[in-house]
Amino acid sequence: MRYSTLSVLIPVPRSVTENGEKLFFRSLRFFRSFSEKSLAAQEKLVSFFAYVGNPLSEGGPEEPCQILFQPDPQLRKEEWKIRITSEKIEIFSGGEPGFSYAAEALMQMLFASLREGPREAWLDGGEIFDAPRFSYRGFMLDPARHFQSVATVKKVLSLLAAFRINTFHWHLTDNQAWRLESAIVPELAGKGTLDGGFYTKEEVREIVSFAAKNHIGIIPELDMPGHSGKILSAHPELACDSSHPGSEYCLGNPQSREFIKRLLDEIMELFPESRIIHLGGDEAETSAWEKCPRCLASLKEKKLKTMRELENAFMTDMTRYIVSCGRTPMMWGTCSGQVYPKDTVLQAWLDIREPLRIAPHGNKVVYSVHTSLYFDYPASPAEPQESWMFELTEKGVYMTDPFILWEKELANVMLGPEACLWTETVPDWRILPKLLPRLSAYGECAWSENSKKDYYDFARRKAYLEAAGYYEYLRK
Ligand SMILES: [Zn+2]
């Protein structure tokens, strides 16, 4: 059974019209660009054509060029259009990401056309227009538990780009490790609990520039006031009880605030283009604070009633610092019903109603509810897992909708989804197997209109592309 090459795309595009024409694969020899924003897209196509043994070169005005990159001021930077006739392929966009996304889509169609071998390969003619459902399409990776090499991080970024994920949230610190070369805590380099890796400043810059080339922005995370065990092992004087520093900063010690601000300065310098800085803010325990004379004194002085309120005051201070530096703060949604300033983005992870609880306060929301989008959860019962993990199949990821039943209530606050890969049970070599089976389902959930989604049609397209060698190409 041969499907039209216009019907194989993942994520499924917004509109497709067929014109009944055919363009033979073997006629594709030259491309020409009329937009300097198509450079990354050109590179993608040239390496694809080399891979399938049908070299593609840049042609001049004298060559008959079959692939043309055209600027289109009507299209936004992530939007794209492809028009295929019996003579040529025209690719239109308003910006660099759009051209690259169109090149990815064209590669999928070309892989599908090549199923029967190059002699019989043709593209079906027609026009495709595509645009994203959500402007924020995130993915979080956790190097703080198990470390990922620079090569793995780059591989992850290029896979994200293939499925149009445009935001990479990097959970760089936790109880188990501090993964950045730092002038403030140099003694933590290479001292992870599960393994010893860390990123030098040079490596971070390399990753930042690789992500930018793939149209991906990075959100670095410095988790606080909990999940801070590793850094407190080097600075126990910043915990409530320096003989048992635990995982939480002392909220009543003014030095904690000053110290964290210096760390944030270092991170912001390392990520100059990062608009959003993530401050963590999740799962802090109050037990050390309850027993600490400094925390109790601070509670009294601020006329607050509970340690959660003191935590709120502490985190609010940190968000004000980020705003004063010209960035946007982001935090994990709190389980304790605390309210944070409106300009702080909150990442809902606990349950599907969390965005509804946040919406009346006006904070923007990122949707990462764990039962739908935690990629460390096993896709099948055979995978390694912990007792707290649910099973998360590809279909489960696919069916995720950040609005659930509440599109009207959440329309003004929902930025988009973010899938999270925590790594307590996932060493470096298991990152790609965890990612790939479910990433294309997630890409469609983040990019495509709900009305266009159909799981069984998705499964058909995925099987078709898999059989055509597309996923093999992505893995290499
Ligand atoms: Zn304290």
Residues whose N, C-alpha, C, O or C-beta is under 5 A from the ligand:
A	BS01	ZN	C240 C250 L251 G252 W289 C292 R294 C295
